[in-house]
Amino acid sequence: MRPVAARAPLALESEDDFRASVIEGLSRRHKALPSRFFYDARGSALFEEITALPEYYLTRAETAILEEKVEELIDGHFDASVLVEFGSGSSRKTEILLGRRPALVAYVPIDISQSALEAAASRLKARFPELDVRPVVGDFLRGAALPADLARRRKIGFFPGSTIGNFTTAESIALLRTMRVMLAPNGVLLIGADLKKDLGRLLPAYDDAAGVTAAFNLNLLARVNRELQGAFKLDALRHEAIYNAAEGRVEMRLVSREDQIVSAADRRFRFRRGEAIHTENSYKYGVEQFRDIARLAGWTPGRVWTDPENLFSVHELL
């Protein structure tokens, strides 16, 4: 039950990649850091806190859909199939599907964190002792290899959490194409996507009153300090979340409160007062807009499920 490595080394988590990305991103005219580096141990713990915040509707809305519509979601798909979850993390939402005891051949969670996979696999095996759990340590963005004996089985992909919203349209299309190849032949994908909504409901989910999201965002620079000998004064930057209407996305930033020069990764970076580091995008969709993106990636859109408030959507792609 130990996770199988899909490839080594994993570029997403290598020190060289982190260093190179920080140097490149902070050297730009418009500074930016990749959101994939949020999730060290501290960042992952903070994100778990975020999902329980009253402002963070996404997890509750998607969970409600999965719990209410689970019979429809698994109907006709799960028998004699392999369930493949992309970026599985704790696999908590997956338990809703697995709790219906479908006749799965195996469950293959894919994640870059071996510790997260081991913890989730141990918990799932305790609850579902008959379930064949095959964790894969890998970068699904690049097409992680599945266990060889399962490669030709019918596969059902699961990608909850609106993670697809962290990518541009072009990147989303490329990722959905990669998933289509991984799930071939005749694969199905169940994917969560956040919906467009009133800004009064949307923005607090990314800038909560308790400041947990701010701590999560600032932890990215704390990680630079810890791992790349950075000298960021965290109180000299502030968290900001705005809605970019032209792009249809929430943007998270870290804004310098003062003119400053900061050293990190053996480099020095100049900040003007008010200058921002762009750390994350979270795209929001209309239902038909997301179905059009799926079509461009070669999928045939199937059923769509939403919560009663139309905050979130789960799509079936065939």
ZIPELIN-V514209 format. One record per residue. N is the residue number from 1. PSI is psi in whole degrees, -180 to 180 (* if undefined). NEAR is the number of other ideal C-beta (glycine too) atoms within 10 Angstrom. Layout:
BEGIN
n=N psi=PSI near=NEAR
n=N psi=PSI near=NEAR
END
This chain:
BEGIN
n=1 psi=0 near=12
n=2 psi=143 near=10
n=3 psi=142 near=22
n=4 psi=133 near=16
n=5 psi=128 near=14
n=6 psi=-32 near=19
n=7 psi=157 near=14
n=8 psi=140 near=8
n=9 psi=165 near=11
n=10 psi=111 near=18
n=11 psi=-32 near=13
n=12 psi=-31 near=17
n=13 psi=7 near=17
n=14 psi=146 near=11
n=15 psi=-38 near=10
n=16 psi=-39 near=9
n=17 psi=-42 near=16
n=18 psi=-49 near=21
n=19 psi=-49 near=17
n=20 psi=-39 near=12
n=21 psi=-39 near=17
n=22 psi=-46 near=24
n=23 psi=-47 near=15
n=24 psi=-45 near=12
n=25 psi=-38 near=18
n=26 psi=-9 near=21
n=27 psi=-9 near=10
n=28 psi=160 near=11
n=29 psi=-44 near=4
n=30 psi=100 near=9
n=31 psi=144 near=18
n=32 psi=150 near=17
n=33 psi=140 near=23
n=34 psi=135 near=17
n=35 psi=-17 near=17
n=36 psi=-19 near=16
n=37 psi=3 near=21
n=38 psi=-32 near=21
n=39 psi=57 near=24
n=40 psi=-173 near=18
n=41 psi=-45 near=10
n=42 psi=-44 near=15
n=43 psi=-40 near=18
n=44 psi=-41 near=17
n=45 psi=-41 near=12
n=46 psi=-39 near=20
n=47 psi=-37 near=17
n=48 psi=-38 near=14
n=49 psi=-41 near=15
n=50 psi=-42 near=19
n=51 psi=-19 near=15
n=52 psi=-1 near=10
n=53 psi=148 near=17
n=54 psi=-31 near=11
n=55 psi=-22 near=18
n=56 psi=85 near=19
n=57 psi=-22 near=20
n=58 psi=-51 near=21
n=59 psi=-44 near=21
n=60 psi=-43 near=16
n=61 psi=-45 near=23
n=62 psi=-42 near=24
n=63 psi=-41 near=17
n=64 psi=-41 near=17
n=65 psi=-48 near=23
n=66 psi=-42 near=21
n=67 psi=-41 near=11
n=68 psi=-34 near=14
n=69 psi=17 near=17
n=70 psi=-38 near=16
n=71 psi=-40 near=8
n=72 psi=-39 near=13
n=73 psi=-41 near=21
n=74 psi=-12 near=21
n=75 psi=121 near=13
n=76 psi=-2 near=8
n=77 psi=-40 near=19
n=78 psi=-22 near=21
n=79 psi=129 near=12
n=80 psi=35 near=10
n=81 psi=169 near=21
n=82 psi=127 near=24
n=83 psi=120 near=23
n=84 psi=119 near=28
n=85 psi=129 near=25
n=86 psi=125 near=26
n=87 psi=55 near=19
n=88 psi=-30 near=26
n=89 psi=-124 near=23
n=90 psi=-10 near=18
n=91 psi=23 near=23
n=92 psi=-46 near=15
n=93 psi=-30 near=21
n=94 psi=-30 near=20
n=95 psi=-27 near=15
n=96 psi=-43 near=19
n=97 psi=-45 near=23
n=98 psi=-26 near=21
n=99 psi=-16 near=12
n=100 psi=1 near=12
n=101 psi=49 near=11
n=102 psi=156 near=18
n=103 psi=66 near=8
n=104 psi=146 near=21
n=105 psi=-42 near=19
n=106 psi=161 near=18
n=107 psi=124 near=26
n=108 psi=94 near=26
n=109 psi=134 near=26
n=110 psi=128 near=24
n=111 psi=157 near=25
n=112 psi=-12 near=21
n=113 psi=110 near=21
n=114 psi=-39 near=15
n=115 psi=-40 near=12
n=116 psi=-40 near=21
n=117 psi=-44 near=26
n=118 psi=-42 near=15
n=119 psi=-44 near=14
n=120 psi=-43 near=25
n=121 psi=-41 near=21
n=122 psi=-44 near=12
n=123 psi=-43 near=15
n=124 psi=-38 near=20
n=125 psi=-33 near=15
n=126 psi=-38 near=8
n=127 psi=-37 near=10
n=128 psi=75 near=16
n=129 psi=-23 near=7
n=130 psi=-9 near=7
n=131 psi=131 near=18
n=132 psi=104 near=15
n=133 psi=123 near=20
n=134 psi=79 near=21
n=135 psi=143 near=26
n=136 psi=118 near=22
n=137 psi=113 near=24
n=138 psi=170 near=24
n=139 psi=94 near=18
n=140 psi=-19 near=22
n=141 psi=-26 near=18
n=142 psi=9 near=13
n=143 psi=62 near=16
n=144 psi=142 near=23
n=145 psi=135 near=14
n=146 psi=161 near=23
n=147 psi=135 near=16
n=148 psi=-38 near=8
n=149 psi=-9 near=10
n=150 psi=-5 near=16
n=151 psi=-34 near=12
n=152 psi=1 near=11
n=153 psi=157 near=17
n=154 psi=136 near=18
n=155 psi=141 near=25
n=156 psi=119 near=23
n=157 psi=148 near=23
n=158 psi=122 near=25
n=159 psi=77 near=24
n=160 psi=180 near=28
n=161 psi=0 near=20
n=162 psi=28 near=23
n=163 psi=-28 near=17
n=164 psi=-25 near=24
n=165 psi=-11 near=21
n=166 psi=-5 near=19
n=167 psi=150 near=18
n=168 psi=168 near=12
n=169 psi=-46 near=15
n=170 psi=-41 near=10
n=171 psi=-38 near=14
n=172 psi=-43 near=21
n=173 psi=-44 near=17
n=174 psi=-42 near=14
n=175 psi=-44 near=21
n=176 psi=-34 near=23
n=177 psi=-42 near=15
n=178 psi=-44 near=17
n=179 psi=-38 near=25
n=180 psi=-41 near=17
n=181 psi=-44 near=10
n=182 psi=-32 near=20
n=183 psi=-1 near=21
n=184 psi=153 near=12
n=185 psi=151 near=8
n=186 psi=35 near=9
n=187 psi=161 near=22
n=188 psi=144 near=19
n=189 psi=128 near=24
n=190 psi=119 near=23
n=191 psi=137 near=23
n=192 psi=139 near=24
n=193 psi=130 near=28
n=194 psi=146 near=25
n=195 psi=156 near=21
n=196 psi=146 near=16
n=197 psi=175 near=15
n=198 psi=137 near=7
n=199 psi=-26 near=12
n=200 psi=-26 near=7
n=201 psi=-34 near=12
n=202 psi=-55 near=20
n=203 psi=-37 near=14
n=204 psi=-23 near=17
n=205 psi=-18 near=22
n=206 psi=6 near=23
n=207 psi=70 near=17
n=208 psi=158 near=19
n=209 psi=-30 near=10
n=210 psi=-12 near=12
n=211 psi=16 near=11
n=212 psi=-41 near=19
n=213 psi=-36 near=24
n=214 psi=-43 near=20
n=215 psi=-38 near=18
n=216 psi=-45 near=25
n=217 psi=-47 near=26
n=218 psi=-24 near=20
n=219 psi=-23 near=23
n=220 psi=-41 near=23
n=221 psi=-32 near=22
n=222 psi=-36 near=16
n=223 psi=-40 near=22
n=224 psi=-43 near=22
n=225 psi=-44 near=16
n=226 psi=-43 near=12
n=227 psi=-21 near=16
n=228 psi=25 near=17
n=229 psi=42 near=11
n=230 psi=161 near=19
n=231 psi=35 near=12
n=232 psi=132 near=23
n=233 psi=109 near=12
n=234 psi=-29 near=13
n=235 psi=-2 near=8
n=236 psi=5 near=16
n=237 psi=153 near=24
n=238 psi=148 near=15
n=239 psi=142 near=18
n=240 psi=138 near=17
n=241 psi=125 near=20
n=242 psi=161 near=15
n=243 psi=122 near=17
n=244 psi=99 near=11
n=245 psi=-35 near=8
n=246 psi=-36 near=6
n=247 psi=-13 near=13
n=248 psi=43 near=17
n=249 psi=152 near=18
n=250 psi=136 near=22
n=251 psi=129 near=17
n=252 psi=140 near=24
n=253 psi=162 near=19
n=254 psi=118 near=24
n=255 psi=130 near=14
n=256 psi=130 near=20
n=257 psi=-10 near=13
n=258 psi=164 near=11
n=259 psi=132 near=12
n=260 psi=158 near=17
n=261 psi=126 near=9
n=262 psi=135 near=20
n=263 psi=144 near=13
n=264 psi=143 near=20
n=265 psi=39 near=18
n=266 psi=25 near=9
n=267 psi=166 near=14
n=268 psi=134 near=11
n=269 psi=131 near=19
n=270 psi=134 near=11
n=271 psi=134 near=22
n=272 psi=153 near=10
n=273 psi=128 near=11
n=274 psi=-7 near=10
n=275 psi=142 near=16
n=276 psi=150 near=20
n=277 psi=119 near=23
n=278 psi=119 near=17
n=279 psi=-24 near=24
n=280 psi=146 near=22
n=281 psi=146 near=19
n=282 psi=97 near=22
n=283 psi=144 near=24
n=284 psi=144 near=19
n=285 psi=155 near=23
n=286 psi=157 near=13
n=287 psi=-49 near=16
n=288 psi=-33 near=10
n=289 psi=-44 near=15
n=290 psi=-37 near=24
n=291 psi=-36 near=19
n=292 psi=-41 near=13
n=293 psi=-42 near=21
n=294 psi=-41 near=24
n=295 psi=-41 near=14
n=296 psi=-24 near=13
n=297 psi=2 near=17
n=298 psi=4 near=12
n=299 psi=157 near=23
n=300 psi=114 near=10
n=301 psi=137 near=17
n=302 psi=-128 near=14
n=303 psi=158 near=14
n=304 psi=136 near=14
n=305 psi=139 near=19
n=306 psi=162 near=16
n=307 psi=167 near=19
n=308 psi=-28 near=9
n=309 psi=1 near=12
n=310 psi=45 near=12
n=311 psi=-31 near=21
n=312 psi=158 near=25
n=313 psi=148 near=23
n=314 psi=127 near=24
n=315 psi=143 near=24
n=316 psi=121 near=20
n=317 psi=132 near=25
n=318 psi=* near=13
END
